[in-house]
Amino acid sequence: MRRLPAAAPLLALAPGYPVHLVGGSVRDLLRGRPPRELDLAVEGDALAVARALGGRITVHDRFGTCTVLRDGERYDIARTRRERYPRPGALPEVEPAELAEDLRRRDFTVNAIALSLAGTAPGRLHAAPGALEDLERGLLRVLHERSFHDDPTRLLRLARYASRLGFEAEPRTRELALAAVAAGALQTVSATRVGAELRLLAREDDPLGAMEQLAALGVDRAVLGPFGAPERRLAARALELLPGDGRPGLLVLAVAAAGAARPAAQLRLRLEQLGFPAGERDVILAAAIRAPALSDELSRAGGPAQVACAARGAPVELVALAGAGGDARALAAARAWLERLRHVRLEISGEDLLAAGQQPGPRIGAMLRAALAAKLEGRASGREQELAAALAWAGERRREGSDRG
């Protein structure tokens, strides 16, 4: 813990603050890995600890939690508490409690671990019964029989942790998960809460593995509705093509949507219900629905300029899926576009064409496209040749018009 850049402000807190690092942060440290986030539990006033840390504070009144941003680090701080669920799937009602009870309310035993940072015993490890043993054995175990009914979003977290950590659901936990799915537990939770967990799952380093974990639990249909489970070979090929600026999670969801053979309106509606932002919805739907047609266009493309014409303006996720789902020519064209052709830029602009005597209007854009085609095909290099290619195209259009006249 001391070696973490974010640790110094925490370890400098006065001894009177009973502050504990808790949950996945401790789990990851015990596995020898840097934690993704720092979650703090305070046996007392969480806001006082936030103020002691300094930085920019955001208070979340619903559960009495707050977030501190300081020196590029984020600290999520909560009062230790107990929870009561008034009905299945409802948000919990909370009240202060001691650390031991706070650990017992958590989702899985491997997340029910805390490390004291300040107070009377800094460095002391606290754990729910069986937590350290489950961590050692790589098991995901719920802390009580009603866990998935109280909070059915834990079903998605089970898949997410299984994929990320390489852990298995403990047999009884798996039975409880399957029973909760069969009983329709996820129908008791708002679609927006389910969607928030699904977006977290899609941001995992291995979103395909996480989605496959969902399918193994039977959660995929309950969550995604009209979507299907992603076809592994297709998704793996598409992910291999996807460039670094692509979003693997959206691509995996697009593969799932493409396999559903449902109307676009139905897919869009489900994404809206799950709370996906418009930009993400558009990418998923474009890749899912337009990929077969783009595969055909890429396969027929006769050269770099035609590849660019087919793929220009398409999300990279769509081009990757089109290439993965097409023949060898489509695959090669998609790879060429994603790796090289989409980065080709002209050195000239519309202002250069106006300065050369061309009139403003739609023809300027067409001339620039002609110059880009020449550059992609190796017929133009540098400003002078690009300008010459644009002007030559305009001259040909004028001659064609004269001939028709």
C-alpha positions as CSV (number, residue, x, y, z in Angstrom):
1,M,0.0,0.0,0.0
2,R,2.8,2.4,0.9
3,R,4.2,2.1,-2.7
4,L,1.0,3.4,-4.3
5,P,1.3,7.0,-5.5
6,A,-2.2,7.7,-4.0
7,A,-1.3,6.2,-0.6
8,A,0.7,9.1,1.0
9,P,-2.3,11.4,1.8
10,L,-4.1,8.4,3.3
11,L,-1.3,7.3,5.5
12,A,-0.7,10.8,6.6
13,L,-4.2,11.1,8.2
14,A,-4.3,11.7,11.9
15,P,-4.4,8.5,14.0
16,G,-7.9,9.5,15.3
17,Y,-9.5,8.8,11.9
18,P,-10.7,5.1,11.7
19,V,-10.2,4.8,8.0
20,H,-10.0,1.5,6.1
21,L,-9.1,0.6,2.5
22,V,-11.9,-1.8,1.6
23,G,-13.3,-4.1,-1.1
24,G,-11.6,-4.7,-4.5
25,S,-8.7,-2.4,-3.6
26,V,-7.5,-4.8,-0.8
27,R,-8.3,-7.8,-2.9
28,D,-6.1,-6.6,-5.7
29,L,-3.3,-5.6,-3.3
30,L,-3.3,-9.1,-1.8
31,R,-3.0,-10.6,-5.3
32,G,0.0,-8.4,-5.9
33,R,-1.7,-6.1,-8.4
34,P,-2.3,-2.4,-8.3
35,P,-5.9,-1.6,-7.4
36,R,-8.1,0.0,-10.1
37,E,-9.6,2.4,-7.5
38,L,-9.3,3.3,-3.9
39,D,-12.4,2.7,-1.9
40,L,-12.4,3.8,1.7
41,A,-14.7,2.9,4.6
42,V,-14.8,5.2,7.6
43,E,-16.2,4.3,11.0
44,G,-17.4,7.8,11.6
45,D,-17.8,11.0,9.6
46,A,-16.9,10.3,5.9
47,L,-17.1,14.0,5.0
48,A,-14.6,14.8,7.7
49,V,-12.1,12.4,6.2
50,A,-12.8,13.8,2.8
51,R,-12.0,17.3,4.1
52,A,-8.8,16.1,5.8
53,L,-7.6,14.6,2.5
54,G,-8.2,17.9,0.7
55,G,-8.8,18.3,-3.0
56,R,-12.2,18.6,-4.7
57,I,-15.0,17.0,-2.9
58,T,-18.3,15.7,-4.3
59,V,-21.0,14.6,-1.8
60,H,-23.5,11.9,-2.7
61,D,-26.4,12.3,-0.3
62,R,-28.3,9.1,-1.1
63,F,-25.9,6.8,0.7
64,G,-23.8,9.4,2.6
65,T,-20.8,8.9,0.4
66,C,-18.4,11.3,-1.1
67,T,-15.6,11.4,-3.8
68,V,-12.3,13.3,-3.5
69,L,-10.2,14.2,-6.5
70,R,-6.7,15.2,-5.4
71,D,-3.5,15.3,-7.5
72,G,-5.0,13.2,-10.2
73,E,-6.1,10.5,-7.8
74,R,-9.7,9.5,-6.9
75,Y,-10.8,8.4,-3.5
76,D,-14.3,7.0,-2.9
77,I,-15.3,7.4,0.7
78,A,-18.3,5.9,2.5
79,R,-19.4,5.5,6.1
80,T,-19.4,1.9,7.3
81,R,-23.0,0.8,7.2
82,R,-25.6,-2.0,7.3
83,E,-28.2,-2.3,4.5
84,R,-31.8,-3.4,4.4
85,Y,-33.6,-4.1,1.2
86,P,-37.3,-3.2,1.5
87,R,-38.1,-5.4,-1.5
88,P,-36.2,-7.5,-4.0
89,G,-34.2,-5.3,-6.5
90,A,-34.9,-2.1,-4.6
91,L,-32.1,0.3,-3.6
92,P,-31.1,-0.5,0.0
93,E,-31.9,1.5,3.1
94,V,-28.8,2.2,5.0
95,E,-27.7,3.1,8.5
96,P,-24.3,3.4,10.3
97,A,-22.7,0.2,11.5
98,E,-19.3,-1.1,12.5
99,L,-16.8,-2.4,10.0
100,A,-17.5,-6.1,10.6
101,E,-21.1,-5.6,9.6
102,D,-20.2,-3.4,6.7
103,L,-18.1,-6.3,5.3
104,R,-20.9,-8.8,5.6
105,R,-23.2,-6.6,3.4
106,R,-20.9,-6.8,0.4
107,D,-21.4,-8.8,-2.8
108,F,-18.7,-11.5,-2.6
109,T,-16.4,-12.7,0.1
110,V,-13.3,-11.7,-1.9
111,N,-14.5,-8.1,-1.7
112,A,-15.3,-8.3,2.0
113,I,-11.8,-7.5,3.1
114,A,-10.5,-4.3,4.7
115,L,-7.1,-2.9,5.6
116,S,-6.8,-0.3,8.4
117,L,-4.9,2.8,7.3
118,A,-5.4,5.0,10.4
119,G,-6.9,4.7,13.8
120,T,-5.7,2.4,16.6
121,A,-4.3,-0.4,14.5
122,P,-2.9,0.7,11.1
123,G,-1.9,-2.2,8.9
124,R,-4.5,-4.6,10.4
125,L,-6.4,-6.8,8.0
126,H,-10.1,-7.5,8.5
127,A,-12.1,-10.1,6.5
128,A,-15.5,-11.7,6.4
129,P,-15.5,-15.4,7.3
130,G,-13.9,-17.4,4.5
131,A,-12.9,-14.4,2.5
132,L,-9.1,-15.0,2.5
133,E,-9.6,-18.7,1.9
134,D,-11.8,-17.9,-1.2
135,L,-9.3,-15.4,-2.4
136,E,-6.5,-18.0,-2.2
137,R,-8.7,-20.6,-4.0
138,G,-10.0,-18.2,-6.7
139,L,-13.7,-18.6,-5.7
140,L,-16.5,-16.1,-5.9
141,R,-19.0,-16.7,-3.1
142,V,-22.0,-14.6,-2.0
143,L,-22.3,-13.8,1.7
144,H,-25.9,-14.9,2.1
145,E,-28.6,-16.9,0.3
146,R,-30.8,-13.9,-0.7
147,S,-27.9,-11.9,-2.2
148,F,-28.9,-12.1,-5.8
149,H,-32.5,-11.4,-5.0
150,D,-31.7,-8.4,-2.8
151,D,-29.5,-6.9,-5.6
152,P,-29.8,-8.8,-8.9
153,T,-27.1,-6.6,-10.5
154,R,-24.7,-8.8,-8.6
155,L,-25.4,-11.4,-11.3
156,L,-23.6,-9.1,-13.8
157,R,-20.8,-8.5,-11.3
158,L,-20.4,-12.2,-10.9
159,A,-19.7,-12.5,-14.6
160,R,-17.5,-9.4,-14.6
161,Y,-15.3,-10.6,-11.7
162,A,-15.1,-14.2,-13.1
163,S,-13.8,-12.8,-16.3
164,R,-11.4,-10.2,-14.9
165,L,-10.0,-12.2,-12.1
166,G,-10.1,-15.7,-13.7
167,F,-12.1,-16.9,-10.6
168,E,-14.9,-19.4,-10.6
169,A,-18.3,-19.2,-8.9
170,E,-18.4,-21.4,-5.9
171,P,-20.9,-24.2,-6.5
172,R,-23.6,-23.0,-4.2
173,T,-23.2,-19.4,-5.4
174,R,-23.6,-20.7,-9.0
175,E,-26.8,-22.5,-8.0
176,L,-28.2,-19.4,-6.4
177,A,-27.3,-17.3,-9.4
178,L,-29.0,-19.7,-11.8
179,A,-32.1,-19.9,-9.6
180,A,-32.3,-16.1,-9.4
181,V,-32.1,-15.8,-13.2
182,A,-34.8,-18.5,-13.6
183,A,-37.0,-16.7,-11.0
184,G,-36.8,-13.4,-13.0
185,A,-34.8,-11.5,-10.4
186,L,-33.4,-9.1,-13.0
187,Q,-37.0,-8.0,-13.8
188,T,-37.1,-6.4,-10.3
189,V,-34.3,-3.9,-11.2
190,S,-34.7,-0.9,-13.3
191,A,-33.2,-1.2,-16.8
192,T,-30.9,1.8,-16.2
193,R,-29.3,0.1,-13.2
194,V,-28.8,-3.1,-15.3
195,G,-27.4,-0.9,-18.2
196,A,-24.9,0.7,-15.8
197,E,-23.5,-2.7,-14.9
198,L,-23.5,-3.8,-18.5
199,R,-21.5,-0.8,-19.5
200,L,-19.0,-1.6,-16.8
201,L,-18.8,-5.1,-18.1
202,A,-18.2,-3.8,-21.6
203,R,-15.3,-1.8,-20.4
204,E,-13.4,-4.8,-19.1
205,D,-10.1,-5.7,-20.6
206,D,-11.7,-8.8,-22.0
207,P,-15.3,-7.9,-22.8
208,L,-15.9,-11.0,-24.9
209,G,-14.9,-13.2,-22.0
210,A,-17.2,-11.3,-19.7
211,M,-20.1,-11.6,-22.1
212,E,-19.5,-15.3,-22.3
213,Q,-19.6,-15.5,-18.5
214,L,-23.0,-13.8,-18.7
215,A,-24.2,-16.3,-21.2
216,A,-23.0,-19.2,-19.1
217,L,-25.2,-18.0,-16.3
218,G,-28.2,-17.4,-18.6
219,V,-28.0,-13.7,-17.8
220,D,-27.4,-12.5,-21.3
221,R,-31.0,-13.0,-22.5
222,A,-32.5,-11.5,-19.4
223,V,-30.3,-8.4,-19.7
224,L,-30.1,-7.9,-23.5
225,G,-33.5,-9.0,-24.5
226,P,-33.4,-9.0,-28.3
227,F,-29.7,-9.5,-28.4
228,G,-28.0,-12.9,-28.8
229,A,-24.8,-14.2,-27.3
230,P,-21.8,-13.0,-29.3
231,E,-20.4,-15.6,-31.7
232,R,-16.9,-16.2,-30.4
233,R,-15.0,-16.7,-33.7
234,L,-16.6,-13.7,-35.4
235,A,-16.0,-11.5,-32.3
236,A,-12.4,-12.6,-31.9
237,R,-11.6,-11.8,-35.6
238,A,-13.3,-8.4,-35.3
239,L,-11.4,-7.6,-32.1
240,E,-8.1,-8.6,-33.7
241,L,-8.9,-6.0,-36.5
242,L,-10.0,-3.3,-34.1
243,P,-7.5,-0.5,-33.8
244,G,-6.4,1.1,-30.5
245,D,-8.9,3.9,-30.7
246,G,-11.8,1.5,-31.1
247,R,-14.1,0.4,-28.2
248,P,-13.9,-3.4,-27.8
249,G,-17.0,-3.5,-25.5
250,L,-19.2,-1.8,-28.1
251,L,-17.9,-4.1,-30.8
252,V,-18.8,-7.2,-28.7
253,L,-22.2,-5.8,-28.1
254,A,-22.6,-5.2,-31.8
255,V,-21.7,-8.8,-32.5
256,A,-24.4,-9.9,-30.0
257,A,-26.9,-7.6,-31.7
258,A,-25.9,-8.8,-35.2
259,G,-26.7,-12.4,-34.2
260,A,-30.1,-11.6,-33.0
261,A,-31.7,-11.0,-36.4
262,R,-34.2,-8.5,-34.8
263,P,-35.4,-5.2,-36.3
264,A,-33.2,-2.2,-35.7
265,A,-36.0,-0.4,-33.9
266,Q,-36.2,-3.2,-31.3
267,L,-32.5,-3.1,-30.8
268,R,-32.4,0.6,-30.4
269,L,-35.3,0.6,-28.0
270,R,-33.5,-1.9,-25.7
271,L,-30.3,0.1,-25.8
272,E,-32.3,3.2,-24.9
273,Q,-34.0,1.4,-22.0
274,L,-30.5,0.3,-20.7
275,G,-29.4,3.9,-20.7
276,F,-26.7,3.8,-23.4
277,P,-25.7,7.3,-24.6
278,A,-26.8,8.1,-28.1
279,G,-23.3,8.0,-29.5
280,E,-22.7,4.4,-28.1
281,R,-26.1,3.3,-29.4
282,D,-25.3,4.6,-32.8
283,V,-22.0,2.7,-33.0
284,I,-23.5,-0.6,-31.8
285,L,-26.5,-0.4,-34.2
286,A,-24.3,0.7,-37.2
287,A,-21.9,-2.2,-36.7
288,A,-24.7,-4.7,-36.1
289,I,-26.9,-3.7,-39.0
290,R,-24.6,-2.4,-41.7
291,A,-21.8,-4.8,-41.4
292,P,-23.0,-7.3,-44.1
293,A,-23.5,-4.6,-46.7
294,L,-20.1,-3.0,-46.0
295,S,-18.5,-6.5,-46.2
296,D,-19.8,-6.8,-49.8
297,E,-18.6,-3.2,-50.7
298,L,-15.1,-3.9,-49.3
299,S,-14.9,-7.2,-51.1
300,R,-15.8,-5.5,-54.4
301,A,-13.5,-2.5,-53.9
302,G,-11.0,-2.3,-56.7
303,G,-8.3,-0.3,-55.0
304,P,-7.5,2.0,-52.1
305,A,-9.7,4.8,-53.3
306,Q,-12.7,2.5,-53.5
307,V,-11.9,1.1,-50.1
308,A,-11.9,4.6,-48.7
309,C,-15.1,5.5,-50.5
310,A,-16.8,2.4,-48.9
311,A,-15.4,2.9,-45.4
312,R,-15.2,6.7,-45.1
313,G,-17.3,7.9,-42.1
314,A,-18.0,4.5,-40.7
315,P,-17.2,3.8,-37.1
316,V,-14.0,1.7,-36.8
317,E,-16.1,-0.9,-34.9
318,L,-18.3,-1.3,-38.0
319,V,-15.3,-1.7,-40.4
320,A,-13.7,-4.3,-38.1
321,L,-16.9,-6.3,-37.9
322,A,-17.5,-6.0,-41.7
323,G,-13.9,-7.2,-42.4
324,A,-14.2,-10.1,-39.9
325,G,-17.5,-11.2,-41.3
326,G,-16.6,-11.0,-45.0
327,D,-14.3,-12.9,-47.4
328,A,-10.6,-12.6,-47.7
329,R,-10.8,-9.5,-49.9
330,A,-13.1,-7.8,-47.4
331,L,-10.8,-8.7,-44.6
332,A,-7.7,-7.3,-46.4
333,A,-9.6,-4.1,-47.3
334,A,-10.8,-3.6,-43.8
335,R,-7.3,-4.1,-42.4
336,A,-5.9,-1.7,-45.0
337,W,-8.4,1.0,-44.1
338,L,-8.0,0.6,-40.3
339,E,-4.3,0.4,-40.2
340,R,-3.3,2.8,-43.0
341,L,-5.7,4.4,-45.4
342,R,-7.9,6.2,-42.9
343,H,-4.9,8.1,-41.7
344,V,-4.0,9.5,-45.1
345,R,-4.6,13.3,-45.2
346,L,-4.4,15.9,-48.0
347,E,-1.9,18.7,-47.8
348,I,-4.2,21.0,-49.7
349,S,-7.5,22.4,-48.6
350,G,-10.5,24.1,-50.1
351,E,-8.8,27.5,-49.7
352,D,-6.1,26.3,-52.0
353,L,-8.7,25.5,-54.7
354,L,-10.4,28.9,-54.2
355,A,-7.0,30.6,-54.5
356,A,-6.5,28.6,-57.8
357,G,-9.6,30.3,-59.2
358,Q,-12.3,27.7,-58.5
359,Q,-15.7,28.9,-57.5
360,P,-17.2,28.1,-54.0
361,G,-19.7,25.3,-54.0
362,P,-20.2,21.5,-53.8
363,R,-17.5,21.0,-56.5
364,I,-14.8,22.0,-54.0
365,G,-15.6,19.0,-51.9
366,A,-15.7,16.7,-54.9
367,M,-12.3,18.1,-56.1
368,L,-10.7,17.3,-52.7
369,R,-12.1,13.8,-52.8
370,A,-10.6,13.4,-56.3
371,A,-7.2,14.6,-55.0
372,L,-7.5,12.2,-52.0
373,A,-8.3,9.3,-54.4
374,A,-5.2,10.2,-56.4
375,K,-3.1,10.2,-53.3
376,L,-4.4,6.9,-52.0
377,E,-3.7,5.3,-55.4
378,G,-0.2,6.7,-55.6
379,R,-0.9,9.1,-58.4
380,A,-0.3,12.2,-56.3
381,S,2.3,13.1,-53.6
382,G,2.7,16.5,-52.1
383,R,0.8,19.8,-52.4
384,E,1.5,20.5,-56.1
385,Q,0.5,17.0,-57.3
386,E,-2.6,17.0,-55.1
387,L,-3.7,20.4,-56.5
388,A,-3.0,19.2,-60.0
389,A,-5.1,16.1,-59.5
390,A,-8.0,18.2,-58.1
391,L,-7.8,20.7,-61.0
392,A,-7.5,17.9,-63.5
393,W,-10.7,16.3,-62.2
394,A,-12.5,19.7,-62.5
395,G,-11.2,20.0,-66.1
396,E,-12.5,16.6,-67.0
397,R,-16.0,17.4,-65.6
398,R,-16.0,20.6,-67.7
399,R,-15.1,18.8,-70.8
400,E,-17.8,16.1,-70.1
401,G,-20.3,18.9,-69.7
402,S,-19.2,20.5,-73.0
403,D,-19.4,17.2,-74.8
404,R,-23.0,16.6,-73.6
405,G,-23.9,20.2,-74.7
